[in-house]
Amino acid sequence: MNTVITIGREYGSGGRLIAKKVSKLLDIPFYDEELINLIVQETGLAADFIRNADTRNPIGCFSNLSFSYDNLPVEGQLLVSEADIIKKVADKGPCIIVGLCADYILRHKENCARIFVSAPFEERVKRVKEDYHVEQKNIEHYVTKIDKSRAKYYNYITDEKWNVAKNYDMVLNSTIGLDECAQLIKALVEIKENKA
């Protein structure tokens, strides 16, 4: 098993929960907090700052390529460090990486399965209310805001469109069930490895 799996997801779709299930099914590492900790060690930035990177407005930190790493704004340094760490983790062996534009960062890597998890808005709002323990008065507005922020960040950083099917090997609607989604991802990995 040599495949690296990246999982992009709409907020509330259960993408992170599915990633954990796939990790157990395939017995490969799932990078979540561990990846955040590696980025903290590399950059010295606060974990909460890194955790929320994909919900902030992107800045034009790469518009001037004459910048050195040390002269980049902190957001630019974070982007460079995240990309480097994601590549290093993926080079070590099979793993699952959620978010952080990993599908784009690893777009040229062989044996990479790029997954996007979606669900109807009402289902995502319900999951956020019941399972995510989010303290927001208007959950519907919050879900919409997080999705818009993720899309804006992804679209800017990658120059691609977030949640567009052609950018992924598989797009799943998590209403079929989280376990079922995990099984489908496992099947995709097996197909890709048999063709390699």
C-alpha positions in Angstrom: 0.0 0.0 0.0 1.8 3.1 -1.2 -1.1 5.5 -1.9 -1.3 8.9 -0.2 -4.9 10.1 0.2 -5.9 13.7 0.3 -9.4 14.6 1.5 -11.0 18.0 0.8 -14.4 18.6 2.3 -17.3 20.9 2.8 -17.8 22.0 6.4 -20.0 19.6 8.2 -19.8 16.9 5.5 -17.9 14.5 7.9 -14.7 14.5 5.8 -12.4 14.3 8.8 -14.5 11.5 10.3 -14.3 9.6 7.1 -10.5 10.1 7.0 -10.2 8.6 10.4 -12.2 5.6 9.3 -10.1 5.1 6.2 -6.9 5.3 8.3 -8.2 2.4 10.4 -9.3 0.4 7.4 -6.0 0.7 5.6 -3.8 0.9 8.7 -2.0 4.1 7.6 -1.3 7.3 9.4 -3.9 10.1 9.5 -2.4 13.5 9.7 -4.5 16.0 11.6 -3.1 17.4 14.8 0.3 15.8 14.0 0.6 17.8 10.9 -0.4 21.0 12.8 2.3 20.2 15.3 4.9 19.7 12.6 4.0 23.1 11.1 4.2 24.7 14.6 7.7 23.2 15.1 8.8 24.4 11.7 7.3 27.9 11.8 7.0 28.8 15.5 3.5 30.0 14.8 0.6 29.3 17.2 -1.4 26.1 16.5 -4.7 28.0 16.4 -3.3 30.4 13.7 -2.3 27.4 11.6 -5.6 25.4 12.3 -7.6 28.4 11.0 -5.4 29.2 8.0 -8.0 28.0 5.4 -10.7 30.2 6.8 -8.8 33.5 6.6 -8.7 35.8 3.6 -5.7 34.9 1.5 -3.2 37.6 0.7 -1.2 38.3 -2.3 2.0 37.1 -0.7 3.3 35.4 -3.9 2.7 38.2 -6.3 6.3 39.3 -6.1 8.6 36.3 -6.7 11.7 38.3 -5.6 10.7 37.8 -2.0 12.9 35.5 0.1 11.2 33.3 2.6 12.3 35.5 5.5 10.8 38.6 3.8 7.4 37.0 3.1 4.5 38.0 5.3 3.7 35.5 8.0 0.9 34.0 5.9 3.2 33.5 3.1 5.8 31.8 5.3 3.0 29.5 6.6 2.0 28.5 3.0 5.6 27.7 2.1 6.1 25.7 5.3 2.8 23.8 5.0 3.6 22.8 1.4 7.1 21.6 2.4 5.8 19.6 5.3 2.9 18.0 3.3 5.4 16.9 0.6 7.8 15.5 3.3 5.0 13.6 5.0 3.7 12.2 1.7 7.2 11.2 0.7 7.6 9.1 3.9 4.9 6.7 2.9 1.2 6.1 2.7 -1.0 8.5 4.7 -4.1 10.5 4.8 -4.0 14.3 4.8 -7.2 16.4 5.3 -7.5 19.9 3.9 -4.6 22.4 3.6 -4.8 22.3 -0.2 -2.9 18.9 0.0 -4.7 17.7 -3.2 -3.1 20.6 -5.1 0.2 20.5 -3.4 0.6 16.8 -4.3 -1.0 17.0 -7.7 2.1 15.7 -9.5 2.7 12.9 -7.0 2.1 9.4 -8.3 -0.1 7.1 -6.2 -2.1 10.0 -4.8 -5.9 9.6 -4.4 -7.6 13.0 -4.3 -11.0 12.8 -2.6 -13.7 15.5 -2.0 -16.5 15.0 0.5 -19.8 16.9 0.2 -23.3 16.7 1.6 -26.6 18.6 1.2 -26.5 21.8 3.2 -29.3 20.7 5.7 -27.3 17.5 6.5 -24.2 19.5 7.1 -25.9 22.0 9.4 -27.5 19.0 11.3 -24.0 17.4 11.8 -22.5 20.6 13.0 -25.3 21.2 15.5 -25.2 17.6 16.8 -21.6 16.5 16.5 -19.2 19.4 16.2 -20.0 21.3 19.4 -19.8 24.6 17.7 -20.8 27.6 19.8 -22.5 29.8 17.2 -26.0 31.3 17.4 -26.7 31.0 13.7 -25.2 27.6 12.6 -26.5 28.0 9.0 -24.7 31.3 8.6 -21.5 29.8 10.1 -21.5 26.7 7.8 -21.9 29.0 4.8 -19.2 31.3 6.0 -16.7 28.5 6.6 -17.4 27.1 3.1 -17.0 30.5 1.5 -13.7 31.0 3.3 -12.4 27.6 2.3 -13.4 28.1 -1.3 -11.8 31.6 -1.4 -8.6 30.3 0.2 -8.3 27.2 -2.1 -9.2 29.1 -5.2 -6.6 31.8 -4.5 -3.8 29.5 -3.4 -4.2 26.9 -6.1 -5.6 28.9 -9.0 -8.1 26.1 -9.3 -11.8 25.9 -8.1 -12.6 24.3 -4.8 -15.1 21.4 -4.9 -15.1 21.0 -8.7 -15.3 17.3 -9.5 -12.6 17.3 -12.3 -9.9 18.2 -9.7 -10.5 15.0 -7.7 -10.4 11.3 -8.3 -13.6 10.8 -6.4 -16.3 13.1 -5.1 -18.5 11.6 -2.4 -21.9 12.6 -0.9 -21.5 11.6 2.7 -25.3 11.0 3.2 -24.6 7.5 1.9 -23.0 6.9 5.2 -19.5 7.6 6.7 -18.6 3.9 6.8 -19.8 3.5 3.2 -17.7 6.5 2.1 -14.6 5.0 3.8 -15.2 1.7 2.0 -15.5 3.4 -1.4 -12.2 5.3 -0.7 -10.6 2.0 0.2 -11.9 0.5 -3.1 -10.5 3.4 -5.1 -7.1 3.0 -3.5 -7.1 -0.7 -4.4 -8.0 0.1 -8.0 -5.3 2.7 -8.3 -2.7 0.4 -6.8 -3.6 -2.5 -9.1 -3.2 -0.2 -12.1 0.2 1.1 -10.9 
